[in-house]
Structures are given as C-alpha cells and as structure tokens.
Amino acid sequence: MIQRQQTLWLLLSTVAAVLTFMFPFATGEEVVDKTTMRRMTEIVAGSDFFLLILSIATVGLSAVTIFMFKDRKMQIRLCLLGLVIAVITLVRYFMVMKKLITSTPALWAVLPVAVIIGYFMAFRLIRKDEKLVKSLDKLR
C-alpha cells in the first residue's frame, strides 16, 4: 500500500541508503605508504567492506519492509532491525572517518541520518496502525 505514510518513510530510507553509494560522507587525506605520500579520498558506502555490507543490508531491508504491509508485526520487527543496522552504519562511517589524517564531513553526511529518521518514523506509524487495529478488534 504505497499511499500509507510509513511506506513513504521507508521509501525515503531506501532512496537515502542508495544515495550513500553515490555521494561521499566525508573527504580527507590518507597515508598511502609509510613515507610522506598522501592522497585525497572520499568515504562512500563502498569504501570499506563492512560499510558496504551494512549499506546493502540497509537498502535491502528497507525495500523488503515496504512490501510487508500485510504483516504489521513483522514490519515492526524489520523496522527495528533496520534502525539498529542504520545506527551501526553511521557509527562505522565515523570510525572510517577517524582513520583519515584530515577529514571533513560532506554535505551528503545527512543521508545516513535520513535513513535513521525514515526508519524511526516508519516504526512509529506502523505501531500506531497496529494499536488502531487492536482497538477496533476490542470493539467487536
């Protein structure tokens, strides 16, 4: 059901997670070897293996969660799992950023935060729907 608000929030999470592959989280200098060789680098979702796995999991999980609208309890669980993975992804971005000698967050650093916000808002709205359905069941 695309017209539901939580679907739009999950879609925001999916789009923001996909965009993390294209736009940098931060830029900075890294040491190439033990000498004074340095090079400019950008941190994107594919720049670290663990970050790549977490980002793919975030994209896949948010896309799957959109289509689980018939099973709200499972959708709530998947939203919570996605929220945890998105927070771990954000922490990993900062860990990779600390490995650089000099680093500056890019404007696109808001994308992982948008993923977290999207998951959180979707979770709240799905839970609200579940409470509404339970209250209607009590009236019967």
Sequence and secondary structure as in RCSB ss.txt:
>XXXX:A:sequence
MIQRQQTLWLLLSTVAAVLTFMFPFATGEEVVDKTTMRRMTEIVAGSDFFLLILSIATVGLSAVTIFMFKDRKMQ
IRLCLLGLVIAVITLVRYFMVMKKLITSTPALWAVLPVAVIIGYFMAFRLIRKDEKLVKSLDKLR
>XXXX:A:secstr
 TTSHHHHHHHHHHHHHHHTTTS SEEEEEESSSSS EEEEEE TTSSHHHHHHHHHHHHHHHHHHT TT HHHH
HHHHHHHHHHHHHHHHHHHHHHHTSSEEEE GGGHHHHHHHHHHHHHHHHHHHHHHHHHHHHHH 
